[in-house]
Amino acid sequence: MKPGLERAVDIANRALRHVPAYRDFTGGRGPVTAAGFGSLPPTGKVDYLQRYRVADLVWHGDPSTAGTWSATSGSTGAPTYFPRDALAGANAASAYDRIFRAFGAHHRSTLVVVCFAMGSWIGGTYTYLAALELKRRGLRISVATPGIDADAAVDVLTTLGPHYDQVVLAGYPPFVKDVLDQAAPEALAQQIRILLAGEAITEPWRDHLLRRIGAPGQTDRICLIYGTAEAGVMGHETPLTTDIRRAAVADPALDRLLFGEAGSRTSTFVEFDPQARFTESVDGFLLFTCDSSAMPLIRYRINDVGAVVDGPALRDLLHETGHHGLAEQVPPSGGFLTLAGRPDVAETFYSLNIYPADLRETFDDPRFADDVTGKFVVEARHDDQHDQQLTITAELSTAAGLGDAIVPALTTACTEALSRNNREYRALRASIGDRATPRVRLCPRGSGPFAPATKHRYTGRS
């Protein structure tokens, strides 16, 4: 039996009895066995969570079983809320305990600087509460919560950091980079560790940050979490997964076998606990089963493309490609995930979702309708300094003669539309100012991303 399957079956059977929405969703079917678990229909945000009342989605139909509610944004940009309870907190603390012990926090005084948004979104409060639980368990940890205020984060790093053996900056990758770029050399000379979540990173980006903190090659100083508002921490990087990913970057054979067409450049590779998050890959999408909140999720599809690799399979793959030293480090009972991203309509910028619908009104505006076709592509790019830039490429109409002359007005209109329609972007812009302003580019009709195709894609994701 696969690790974690027995527990997943138990969660499903309890949900069939005690969660009104799930009982209805499955047609009132009876208990399932391990052999029949795969016959349960996958659940999702639209066909399951948004189909039923919140009360019907939680244990015994009682929303008061939730301790904390966290928000995310769905494919329409509207927030969806997910509950947290004591079990969720315990699971979070267990994951963070592994991460912080890898950072050496069990024998060093540690200041955790939470640079995730501290509102209703999960990252900030989740990290804050997990760090406090680690302190209760005996680790010498203190927490500061500047959130996505870069100036405040730099001040905490500069003022409080020197009083600790080490500082852990926890936040979205581009925001943590902003903090480091604004910090003075003496602040960067501290013993800094970095905890990231929200989007994938590349190995060149990791190397850039390590050089920034004066720790080139010390890859164990940076850990990326794979987490979601739905289920919290799904998995996280370890020194081993980072070493394997870096080996794949340099070895096309390993890259192809482990990451497939997506490749290691932008894919995430993490270790996970099958007992806490039973995970399957069906039709290329990851399905999770867990009861780490008042709202159990059974075969839940977050729409993440990826694959599950167990310990023995990973060891065989590494031996096959000649990486015998890495293979011997793989725990036989370990579980690993490759994550290629989400093929949906949102582009990720500073770990928030930018939706084409947020910008549609700009390209329907009579001021621009004669000059552009209405097709556009929004994407996040990195420049030579590894800074993230939001780019909007618009298609010129054949009759357009203004060309770049409309770029300033179009840039202003896009910025205003994003600020008006996307509350996460609005908060980000209030924090980082002009760095959130999109760069608008124009392409002749039918060229570049607007070459004839069956269906136009409004994001840069392939």
C-alpha positions as a Python dict, from the first residue, in 0.01 Angstrom:
ca = {
    (1, 'M'): (0, 0, 0),
    (2, 'K'): (126, 348, -84),
    (3, 'P'): (244, 553, 215),
    (4, 'G'): (-42, 765, 343),
    (5, 'L'): (-316, 584, 150),
    (6, 'E'): (-464, 416, 458),
    (7, 'R'): (-504, 754, 627),
    (8, 'A'): (-647, 908, 309),
    (9, 'V'): (-912, 635, 297),
    (10, 'D'): (-1001, 708, 659),
    (11, 'I'): (-1037, 1081, 584),
    (12, 'A'): (-1260, 1007, 286),
    (13, 'N'): (-1485, 772, 482),
    (14, 'R'): (-1521, 1018, 769),
    (15, 'A'): (-1606, 1292, 519),
    (16, 'L'): (-1866, 1069, 355),
    (17, 'R'): (-2035, 1039, 694),
    (18, 'H'): (-1980, 1383, 848),
    (19, 'V'): (-1938, 1645, 571),
    (20, 'P'): (-2275, 1726, 409),
    (21, 'A'): (-2129, 1869, 89),
    (22, 'Y'): (-1899, 1574, 27),
    (23, 'R'): (-2176, 1325, 94),
    (24, 'D'): (-2389, 1502, -167),
    (25, 'F'): (-2099, 1546, -412),
    (26, 'T'): (-2032, 1172, -415),
    (27, 'G'): (-2397, 1081, -455),
    (28, 'G'): (-2432, 941, -105),
    (29, 'R'): (-2204, 646, -176),
    (30, 'G'): (-2092, 414, 99),
    (31, 'P'): (-1748, 360, 249),
    (32, 'V'): (-1450, 310, 19),
    (33, 'T'): (-1152, 78, 49),
    (34, 'A'): (-792, 137, -50),
    (35, 'A'): (-861, -37, -379),
    (36, 'G'): (-1158, 187, -448),
    (37, 'F'): (-1008, 517, -334),
    (38, 'G'): (-911, 612, -688),
    (39, 'S'): (-1274, 585, -797),
    (40, 'L'): (-1371, 884, -583),
    (41, 'P'): (-1427, 1188, -804),
    (42, 'P'): (-1162, 1462, -782),
    (43, 'T'): (-1281, 1781, -615),
    (44, 'G'): (-1192, 2136, -712),
    (45, 'K'): (-1257, 2497, -626),
    (46, 'V'): (-1531, 2553, -884),
    (47, 'D'): (-1710, 2217, -896),
    (48, 'Y'): (-1694, 2152, -521),
    (49, 'L'): (-1598, 2443, -296),
    (50, 'Q'): (-1796, 2709, -481),
    (51, 'R'): (-2090, 2478, -538),
    (52, 'Y'): (-2182, 2439, -170),
    (53, 'R'): (-2239, 2662, 131),
    (54, 'V'): (-1940, 2703, 359),
    (55, 'A'): (-2129, 2536, 644),
    (56, 'D'): (-2183, 2224, 434),
    (57, 'L'): (-1812, 2193, 350),
    (58, 'V'): (-1688, 2158, 708),
    (59, 'W'): (-1705, 1874, 958),
    (60, 'H'): (-2060, 1813, 1086),
    (61, 'G'): (-2181, 2120, 896),
    (62, 'D'): (-2053, 2345, 1176),
    (63, 'P'): (-1838, 2643, 1062),
    (64, 'S'): (-1750, 2722, 1424),
    (65, 'T'): (-1506, 2429, 1408),
    (66, 'A'): (-1279, 2669, 1217),
    (67, 'G'): (-1031, 2865, 1425),
    (68, 'T'): (-899, 3106, 1160),
    (69, 'W'): (-1010, 3186, 807),
    (70, 'S'): (-754, 3259, 532),
    (71, 'A'): (-827, 3394, 186),
    (72, 'T'): (-700, 3318, -159),
    (73, 'S'): (-806, 3434, -505),
    (74, 'G'): (-974, 3199, -750),
    (75, 'S'): (-964, 3202, -1127),
    (76, 'T'): (-1206, 3496, -1130),
    (77, 'G'): (-1002, 3694, -881),
    (78, 'A'): (-1274, 3671, -616),
    (79, 'P'): (-1149, 3559, -273),
    (80, 'T'): (-1220, 3209, -149),
    (81, 'Y'): (-1188, 3139, 223),
    (82, 'F'): (-1033, 2837, 390),
    (83, 'P'): (-1042, 2749, 761),
    (84, 'R'): (-760, 2670, 1000),
    (85, 'D'): (-782, 2486, 1330),
    (86, 'A'): (-553, 2332, 1591),
    (87, 'L'): (-456, 2040, 1367),
    (88, 'A'): (-359, 2280, 1089),
    (89, 'G'): (-143, 2470, 1335),
    (90, 'A'): (27, 2152, 1452),
    (91, 'N'): (97, 2043, 1094),
    (92, 'A'): (239, 2385, 1011),
    (93, 'A'): (464, 2380, 1316),
    (94, 'S'): (594, 2034, 1226),
    (95, 'A'): (689, 2150, 876),
    (96, 'Y'): (849, 2470, 1004),
    (97, 'D'): (1032, 2274, 1274),
    (98, 'R'): (1206, 2067, 1005),
    (99, 'I'): (1293, 2380, 807),
    (100, 'F'): (1422, 2579, 1103),
    (101, 'R'): (1628, 2291, 1236),
    (102, 'A'): (1790, 2270, 893),
    (103, 'F'): (1867, 2641, 943),
    (104, 'G'): (2031, 2553, 1276),
    (105, 'A'): (1767, 2730, 1486),
    (106, 'H'): (1783, 2458, 1753),
    (107, 'H'): (2125, 2584, 1861),
    (108, 'R'): (2120, 2949, 1747),
    (109, 'S'): (1912, 3245, 1860),
    (110, 'T'): (1698, 3335, 1560),
    (111, 'L'): (1502, 3642, 1455),
    (112, 'V'): (1225, 3560, 1207),
    (113, 'V'): (1128, 3859, 992),
    (114, 'V'): (790, 3785, 833),
    (115, 'C'): (775, 3962, 496),
    (116, 'F'): (458, 3793, 376),
    (117, 'A'): (139, 3999, 359),
    (118, 'M'): (-16, 4006, 705),
    (119, 'G'): (-382, 4050, 612),
    (120, 'S'): (-632, 3773, 543),
    (121, 'W'): (-386, 3592, 315),
    (122, 'I'): (-231, 3281, 459),
    (123, 'G'): (144, 3341, 428),
    (124, 'G'): (198, 3603, 698),
    (125, 'T'): (-24, 3477, 978),
    (126, 'Y'): (64, 3113, 904),
    (127, 'T'): (436, 3182, 938),
    (128, 'Y'): (388, 3404, 1242),
    (129, 'L'): (184, 3145, 1433),
    (130, 'A'): (415, 2859, 1335),
    (131, 'A'): (718, 3053, 1460),
    (132, 'L'): (546, 3123, 1792),
    (133, 'E'): (467, 2753, 1827),
    (134, 'L'): (833, 2669, 1766),
    (135, 'K'): (925, 2913, 2042),
    (136, 'R'): (676, 2739, 2272),
    (137, 'R'): (848, 2411, 2187),
    (138, 'G'): (1179, 2547, 2309),
    (139, 'L'): (1354, 2702, 2008),
    (140, 'R'): (1515, 3041, 2076),
    (141, 'I'): (1304, 3227, 1822),
    (142, 'S'): (1167, 3582, 1815),
    (143, 'V'): (935, 3718, 1546),
    (144, 'A'): (889, 4057, 1380),
    (145, 'T'): (609, 4115, 1129),
    (146, 'P'): (678, 4407, 893),
    (147, 'G'): (475, 4235, 622),
    (148, 'I'): (522, 4373, 271),
    (149, 'D'): (663, 4704, 392),
    (150, 'A'): (1019, 4687, 259),
    (151, 'D'): (1142, 4989, 455),
    (152, 'A'): (1013, 4838, 779),
    (153, 'A'): (1168, 4501, 696),
    (154, 'V'): (1506, 4664, 629),
    (155, 'D'): (1478, 4853, 958),
    (156, 'V'): (1404, 4532, 1150),
    (157, 'L'): (1696, 4357, 980),
    (158, 'T'): (1929, 4648, 1057),
    (159, 'T'): (1813, 4732, 1410),
    (160, 'L'): (1717, 4399, 1565),
    (161, 'G'): (1912, 4151, 1356),
    (162, 'P'): (2254, 4213, 1514),
    (163, 'H'): (2118, 4102, 1852),
    (164, 'Y'): (2066, 3744, 1724),
    (165, 'D'): (2292, 3469, 1600),
    (166, 'Q'): (2098, 3458, 1275),
    (167, 'V'): (1807, 3620, 1090),
    (168, 'V'): (1550, 3436, 879),
    (169, 'L'): (1381, 3651, 617),
    (170, 'A'): (1050, 3486, 526),
    (171, 'G'): (856, 3617, 228),
    (172, 'Y'): (771, 3617, -141),
    (173, 'P'): (1084, 3575, -357),
    (174, 'P'): (1078, 3913, -535),
    (175, 'F'): (994, 4096, -214),
    (176, 'V'): (1276, 3934, -18),
    (177, 'K'): (1510, 4038, -298),
    (178, 'D'): (1381, 4395, -268),
    (179, 'V'): (1461, 4393, 104),
    (180, 'L'): (1813, 4264, 43),
    (181, 'D'): (1872, 4515, -237),
    (182, 'Q'): (1777, 4803, -6),
    (183, 'A'): (1976, 4682, 295),
    (184, 'A'): (2315, 4831, 379),
    (185, 'P'): (2630, 4616, 352),
    (186, 'E'): (2663, 4587, 730),
    (187, 'A'): (2308, 4449, 753),
    (188, 'L'): (2383, 4196, 480),
    (189, 'A'): (2694, 4084, 667),
    (190, 'Q'): (2476, 3913, 928),
    (191, 'Q'): (2404, 3540, 926),
    (192, 'I'): (2095, 3547, 704),
    (193, 'R'): (1872, 3256, 605),
    (194, 'I'): (1586, 3290, 359),
    (195, 'L'): (1246, 3117, 364),
    (196, 'L'): (1039, 3162, 49),
    (197, 'A'): (691, 3074, -75),
    (198, 'G'): (442, 3184, -336),
    (199, 'E'): (622, 3116, -664),
    (200, 'A'): (904, 2919, -818),
    (201, 'I'): (1263, 3036, -825),
    (202, 'T'): (1547, 2953, -1062),
    (203, 'E'): (1892, 2837, -958),
    (204, 'P'): (2058, 3151, -1104),
    (205, 'W'): (1818, 3355, -890),
    (206, 'R'): (1914, 3150, -583),
    (207, 'D'): (2281, 3204, -661),
    (208, 'H'): (2224, 3578, -697),
    (209, 'L'): (2065, 3601, -351),
    (210, 'L'): (2337, 3389, -195),
    (211, 'R'): (2600, 3624, -333),
    (212, 'R'): (2395, 3918, -204),
    (213, 'I'): (2413, 3787, 153),
    (214, 'G'): (2780, 3693, 121),
    (215, 'A'): (2717, 3318, 115),
    (216, 'P'): (2793, 3198, -239),
    (217, 'G'): (2742, 2826, -280),
    (218, 'Q'): (2573, 2783, 60),
    (219, 'T'): (2247, 2659, -89),
    (220, 'D'): (2116, 2535, 246),
    (221, 'R'): (2060, 2899, 345),
    (222, 'I'): (1756, 2923, 116),
    (223, 'C'): (1442, 2708, 144),
    (224, 'L'): (1135, 2733, -78),
    (225, 'I'): (800, 2615, 55),
    (226, 'Y'): (529, 2475, -169),
    (227, 'G'): (214, 2589, 7),
    (228, 'T'): (-145, 2679, -66),
    (229, 'A'): (-426, 2859, 111),
    (230, 'E'): (-632, 2542, 79),
    (231, 'A'): (-400, 2311, 267),
    (232, 'G'): (-106, 2506, 408),
    (233, 'V'): (245, 2363, 362),
    (234, 'M'): (232, 2085, 104),
    (235, 'G'): (608, 2031, 93),
    (236, 'H'): (936, 2217, 108),
    (237, 'E'): (1287, 2213, -27),
    (238, 'T'): (1557, 2030, 165),
    (239, 'P'): (1933, 2043, 107),
    (240, 'L'): (1893, 1716, -83),
    (241, 'T'): (1613, 1834, -314),
    (242, 'T'): (1810, 2149, -392),
    (243, 'D'): (2122, 1947, -473),
    (244, 'I'): (1920, 1717, -699),
    (245, 'R'): (1758, 2007, -879),
    (246, 'R'): (2094, 2175, -934),
    (247, 'A'): (2231, 1848, -1067),
    (248, 'A'): (1939, 1833, -1311),
    (249, 'V'): (2014, 2183, -1435),
    (250, 'A'): (2359, 2059, -1537),
    (251, 'D'): (2252, 1714, -1660),
    (252, 'P'): (1999, 1700, -1948),
    (253, 'A'): (1935, 1329, -1891),
    (254, 'L'): (1840, 1375, -1526),
    (255, 'D'): (1648, 1690, -1614),
    (256, 'R'): (1437, 1507, -1871),
    (257, 'L'): (1368, 1202, -1654),
    (258, 'L'): (1279, 1395, -1339),
    (259, 'F'): (1110, 1709, -1469),
    (260, 'G'): (991, 1612, -1817),
    (261, 'E'): (908, 1882, -2069),
    (262, 'A'): (878, 2152, -1803),
    (263, 'G'): (1246, 2118, -1718),
    (264, 'S'): (1429, 2206, -1399),
    (265, 'R'): (1476, 2574, -1483),
    (266, 'T'): (1135, 2680, -1355),
    (267, 'S'): (1002, 2362, -1191),
    (268, 'T'): (995, 2328, -815),
    (269, 'F'): (1122, 2012, -644),
    (270, 'V'): (1025, 1948, -282),
    (271, 'E'): (997, 1673, -25),
    (272, 'F'): (660, 1608, 141),
    (273, 'D'): (507, 1392, 412),
    (274, 'P'): (264, 1140, 256),
    (275, 'Q'): (101, 1081, 595),
    (276, 'A'): (6, 1448, 624),
    (277, 'R'): (-70, 1513, 255),
    (278, 'F'): (-153, 1202, 53),
    (279, 'T'): (-72, 1305, -302),
    (280, 'E'): (-152, 1159, -642),
    (281, 'S'): (-79, 1268, -996),
    (282, 'V'): (-375, 1217, -1229),
    (283, 'D'): (-365, 1334, -1591),
    (284, 'G'): (-61, 1541, -1501),
    (285, 'F'): (-231, 1729, -1217),
    (286, 'L'): (-159, 1688, -847),
    (287, 'L'): (-445, 1572, -622),
    (288, 'F'): (-420, 1612, -243),
    (289, 'T'): (-609, 1444, 39),
    (290, 'C'): (-576, 1592, 387),
    (291, 'D'): (-779, 1685, 693),
    (292, 'S'): (-551, 1958, 823),
    (293, 'S'): (-839, 2200, 870),
    (294, 'A'): (-1208, 2210, 951),
    (295, 'M'): (-1267, 2165, 576),
    (296, 'P'): (-1131, 1825, 469),
    (297, 'L'): (-1011, 1794, 111),
    (298, 'I'): (-1037, 1462, -70),
    (299, 'R'): (-856, 1417, -403),
    (300, 'Y'): (-850, 1794, -431),
    (301, 'R'): (-713, 1945, -753),
    (302, 'I'): (-555, 2286, -698),
    (303, 'N'): (-475, 2291, -1071),
    (304, 'D'): (-103, 2245, -1017),
    (305, 'V'): (77, 2044, -1284),
    (306, 'G'): (329, 1803, -1138),
    (307, 'A'): (430, 1450, -1051),
    (308, 'V'): (482, 1234, -743),
    (309, 'V'): (810, 1047, -702),
    (310, 'D'): (863, 803, -415),
    (311, 'G'): (1200, 739, -254),
    (312, 'P'): (1287, 412, -432),
    (313, 'A'): (1194, 555, -773),
    (314, 'L'): (1405, 865, -713),
    (315, 'R'): (1702, 654, -605),
    (316, 'D'): (1673, 440, -919),
    (317, 'L'): (1650, 747, -1139),
    (318, 'L'): (1960, 902, -982),
    (319, 'H'): (2158, 579, -1013),
    (320, 'E'): (2048, 548, -1377),
    (321, 'T'): (2189, 891, -1456),
    (322, 'G'): (2513, 837, -1266),
    (323, 'H'): (2438, 1046, -957),
    (324, 'H'): (2521, 770, -712),
    (325, 'G'): (2619, 996, -423),
    (326, 'L'): (2284, 1175, -434),
    (327, 'A'): (2098, 844, -473),
    (328, 'E'): (2243, 710, -149),
    (329, 'Q'): (2107, 1012, 40),
    (330, 'V'): (1744, 954, -63),
    (331, 'P'): (1534, 813, 225),
    (332, 'P'): (1349, 499, 108),
    (333, 'S'): (1027, 618, 275),
    (334, 'G'): (1053, 971, 138),
    (335, 'G'): (799, 1138, -87),
    (336, 'F'): (889, 1400, -347),
    (337, 'L'): (695, 1633, -575),
    (338, 'T'): (788, 1804, -898),
    (339, 'L'): (577, 2111, -962),
    (340, 'A'): (563, 2272, -1306),
    (341, 'G'): (310, 2543, -1220),
    (342, 'R'): (-51, 2620, -1307),
    (343, 'P'): (-183, 2639, -1661),
    (344, 'D'): (-464, 2873, -1569),
    (345, 'V'): (-536, 3232, -1659),
    (346, 'A'): (-337, 3413, -1392),
    (347, 'E'): (18, 3545, -1414),
    (348, 'T'): (222, 3550, -1093),
    (349, 'F'): (387, 3880, -1002),
    (350, 'Y'): (540, 3924, -657),
    (351, 'S'): (351, 3605, -568),
    (352, 'L'): (9, 3757, -632),
    (353, 'N'): (-222, 3673, -919),
    (354, 'I'): (-265, 3918, -1206),
    (355, 'Y'): (-573, 3832, -1409),
    (356, 'P'): (-636, 3940, -1770),
    (357, 'A'): (-987, 4035, -1658),
    (358, 'D'): (-830, 4303, -1437),
    (359, 'L'): (-694, 4473, -1751),
    (360, 'R'): (-970, 4408, -2002),
    (361, 'E'): (-1141, 4744, -1951),
    (362, 'T'): (-824, 4928, -2051),
    (363, 'F'): (-817, 4771, -2395),
    (364, 'D'): (-1189, 4831, -2438),
    (365, 'D'): (-1144, 5201, -2358),
    (366, 'P'): (-1244, 5425, -2653),
    (367, 'R'): (-918, 5616, -2608),
    (368, 'F'): (-724, 5312, -2727),
    (369, 'A'): (-975, 5104, -2920),
    (370, 'D'): (-867, 5239, -3258),
    (371, 'D'): (-500, 5179, -3192),
    (372, 'V'): (-493, 4830, -3039),
    (373, 'T'): (-676, 4511, -3127),
    (374, 'G'): (-774, 4425, -2772),
    (375, 'K'): (-532, 4134, -2755),
    (376, 'F'): (-261, 4156, -2493),
    (377, 'V'): (-25, 3934, -2296),
    (378, 'V'): (63, 3992, -1932),
    (379, 'E'): (374, 3829, -1792),
    (380, 'A'): (633, 3868, -1518),
    (381, 'R'): (991, 3884, -1635),
    (382, 'H'): (1330, 3917, -1465),
    (383, 'D'): (1584, 4172, -1583),
    (384, 'D'): (1963, 4139, -1571),
    (385, 'Q'): (1958, 4236, -1203),
    (386, 'H'): (1707, 3957, -1129),
    (387, 'D'): (1438, 4214, -1047),
    (388, 'Q'): (1085, 4117, -1139),
    (389, 'Q'): (901, 4339, -1386),
    (390, 'L'): (536, 4317, -1487),
    (391, 'T'): (518, 4343, -1866),
    (392, 'I'): (206, 4397, -2074),
    (393, 'T'): (244, 4346, -2448),
    (394, 'A'): (-39, 4482, -2663),
    (395, 'E'): (-115, 4418, -3029),
    (396, 'L'): (-141, 4721, -3256),
    (397, 'S'): (-424, 4736, -3507),
    (398, 'T'): (-334, 4759, -3875),
    (399, 'A'): (-467, 5116, -3887),
    (400, 'A'): (-265, 5231, -3588),
    (401, 'G'): (-21, 5508, -3664),
    (402, 'L'): (57, 5636, -3315),
    (403, 'G'): (282, 5347, -3219),
    (404, 'D'): (483, 5419, -2905),
    (405, 'A'): (314, 5755, -2863),
    (406, 'I'): (27, 5586, -2677),
    (407, 'V'): (253, 5393, -2438),
    (408, 'P'): (251, 5651, -2153),
    (409, 'A'): (-128, 5682, -2150),
    (410, 'L'): (-172, 5306, -2187),
    (411, 'T'): (69, 5244, -1899),
    (412, 'T'): (-125, 5481, -1675),
    (413, 'A'): (-456, 5321, -1771),
    (414, 'C'): (-325, 4968, -1705),
    (415, 'T'): (-188, 5071, -1366),
    (416, 'E'): (-516, 5236, -1269),
    (417, 'A'): (-717, 4933, -1382),
    (418, 'L'): (-502, 4692, -1182),
    (419, 'S'): (-523, 4915, -874),
    (420, 'R'): (-899, 4936, -912),
    (421, 'N'): (-973, 4571, -983),
    (422, 'N'): (-710, 4374, -792),
    (423, 'R'): (-687, 4433, -419),
    (424, 'E'): (-363, 4236, -385),
    (425, 'Y'): (-198, 4449, -653),
    (426, 'R'): (-333, 4760, -484),
    (427, 'A'): (-167, 4658, -157),
    (428, 'L'): (156, 4573, -336),
    (429, 'R'): (168, 4907, -517),
    (430, 'A'): (109, 5090, -190),
    (431, 'S'): (411, 4905, -53),
    (432, 'I'): (665, 4910, -337),
    (433, 'G'): (542, 5206, -542),
    (434, 'D'): (662, 5246, -899),
    (435, 'R'): (828, 4903, -904),
    (436, 'A'): (477, 4764, -938),
    (437, 'T'): (405, 4979, -1246),
    (438, 'P'): (379, 4760, -1556),
    (439, 'R'): (600, 4808, -1858),
    (440, 'V'): (386, 4835, -2172),
    (441, 'R'): (522, 4713, -2506),
    (442, 'L'): (356, 4723, -2846),
    (443, 'C'): (378, 4463, -3122),
    (444, 'P'): (265, 4493, -3485),
    (445, 'R'): (-49, 4301, -3562),
    (446, 'G'): (9, 3929, -3607),
    (447, 'S'): (366, 3931, -3478),
    (448, 'G'): (535, 3794, -3167),
    (449, 'P'): (284, 3649, -2919),
    (450, 'F'): (2, 3749, -3154),
    (451, 'A'): (93, 3512, -3435),
    (452, 'P'): (-217, 3328, -3562),
    (453, 'A'): (-320, 3050, -3325),
    (454, 'T'): (-627, 2849, -3236),
    (455, 'K'): (-676, 3043, -2914),
    (456, 'H'): (-502, 3353, -2785),
    (457, 'R'): (-334, 3323, -2446),
    (458, 'Y'): (-349, 3633, -2229),
    (459, 'T'): (-66, 3528, -1996),
    (460, 'G'): (295, 3446, -2067),
    (461, 'R'): (253, 3094, -1933),
    (462, 'S'): (293, 2822, -2189),
}
